[in-house]
Amino acid sequence: MAKKVVATLKTATGKDWAKIIRAVRSEKTGAYTFKEEMVPVDKVQDALAGK
């Protein structure tokens, strides 16, 4: 399953954010869908690990 950080974003508060896109397989059809989420840069590894 491919996991990838696509873009790094900054806000006015100075906190860096990253957009993560994951391929998630549907149990019903078996097709892949994509789930996007925004996480702080320092939490990217935790988000990818599923914590």
Summary of the structure (lengths in Angstrom):
residues: 51
radius of gyration: 12.8
end to end distance: 16.7
largest distance: 41.9
contacts: 99
relative contact order: 0.26
helix: 18%
strand: 53%
